[in-house]
Amino acid sequence: MNKLHLLAVAALLAAPSAFAGDMPKAVVVGYLANVGVDRGSGFGDDDGIGIGVRGWAAIPDMAPFFAHGEYQTVSLDKFNQDIESLRIGGGMVG
């Protein structure tokens, strides 16, 4: 893992701590401009574009815990397939 990856992980872990006293609710929508897929030897590579949405919120009556979720969908060009991913999780601030 290089220094850039470590810095990104540290920033992601530190971000919820900034809101320890008042965890906000939020939804973020994004555009995935260029997604590359390596399908292994003999299958070739592919790329595509997609969209994603991510959100998080405090869990009522369970401070300082929060839940988060993320959904992404990507349409590949060459193989006419879609890739969908769903991530859910939680954490604690403070």
C-alpha positions as CSV (number, residue, x, y, z in Angstrom):
1,M,0.0,0.0,0.0
2,N,1.6,3.3,-1.0
3,K,1.5,6.6,0.8
4,L,-1.4,8.0,-1.2
5,H,-3.6,5.0,-0.2
6,L,-2.6,5.4,3.5
7,L,-3.5,9.1,3.3
8,A,-6.9,8.3,1.8
9,V,-7.7,5.7,4.4
10,A,-6.7,8.1,7.2
11,A,-8.9,10.8,5.8
12,L,-11.9,8.5,5.5
13,L,-11.4,7.3,9.1
14,A,-10.9,10.9,10.4
15,A,-13.9,12.4,8.7
16,P,-16.7,11.0,10.9
17,S,-14.7,12.1,14.0
18,A,-15.1,15.7,13.0
19,F,-18.8,15.4,13.6
20,A,-18.6,13.5,16.9
21,G,-21.0,15.9,18.7
22,D,-23.6,16.2,15.9
23,M,-23.5,13.4,13.3
24,P,-25.2,14.9,10.2
25,K,-27.4,13.0,7.7
26,A,-26.2,13.2,4.1
27,V,-26.7,11.7,0.6
28,V,-24.0,12.0,-2.1
29,V,-24.7,11.2,-5.7
30,G,-21.7,10.7,-8.1
31,Y,-20.9,10.0,-11.7
32,L,-18.3,7.3,-12.4
33,A,-16.5,8.7,-15.5
34,N,-14.1,5.8,-16.3
35,V,-14.3,2.4,-14.7
36,G,-11.8,-0.3,-15.9
37,V,-12.3,-4.0,-15.6
38,D,-9.6,-6.7,-16.1
39,R,-11.4,-9.9,-16.9
40,G,-8.2,-12.1,-16.7
41,S,-6.1,-13.7,-19.3
42,G,-8.0,-14.8,-22.5
43,F,-11.1,-12.7,-21.7
44,G,-9.8,-9.2,-22.4
45,D,-10.4,-5.9,-20.6
46,D,-13.4,-3.7,-20.6
47,D,-14.4,-0.2,-19.4
48,G,-17.6,1.7,-18.9
49,I,-19.4,4.5,-17.0
50,G,-21.9,4.6,-14.2
51,I,-23.5,6.3,-11.3
52,G,-23.4,5.8,-7.5
53,V,-25.1,7.1,-4.4
54,R,-23.8,7.1,-0.8
55,G,-25.5,8.1,2.4
56,W,-25.1,8.0,6.2
57,A,-27.0,9.0,9.3
58,A,-26.9,8.7,13.0
59,I,-28.8,5.8,14.5
60,P,-31.6,7.2,16.7
61,D,-31.3,6.6,20.5
62,M,-27.9,4.9,19.9
63,A,-25.5,7.8,19.9
64,P,-22.6,7.9,18.9
65,F,-23.3,5.1,16.4
66,F,-24.1,5.7,12.7
67,A,-25.0,3.6,9.6
68,H,-23.9,4.1,6.1
69,G,-24.6,2.6,2.7
70,E,-23.4,2.9,-0.9
71,Y,-24.8,1.7,-4.2
72,Q,-23.0,1.8,-7.6
73,T,-23.9,0.6,-11.1
74,V,-21.6,0.5,-14.1
75,S,-22.5,-0.3,-17.7
76,L,-19.6,-2.0,-19.5
77,D,-19.0,-1.2,-23.2
78,K,-17.6,-4.3,-24.9
79,F,-19.4,-7.1,-23.1
80,N,-22.8,-5.4,-22.7
81,Q,-22.9,-6.2,-19.0
82,D,-23.7,-4.2,-15.9
83,I,-21.8,-4.4,-12.6
84,E,-23.8,-3.5,-9.4
85,S,-22.3,-3.2,-6.0
86,L,-24.0,-2.5,-2.6
87,R,-22.0,-1.7,0.5
88,I,-23.5,-1.3,4.0
89,G,-21.8,-0.7,7.3
90,G,-21.7,1.3,10.4
91,G,-19.4,3.0,12.9
92,M,-19.0,5.0,16.0
93,V,-17.8,8.6,16.3
94,G,-16.3,10.3,19.3
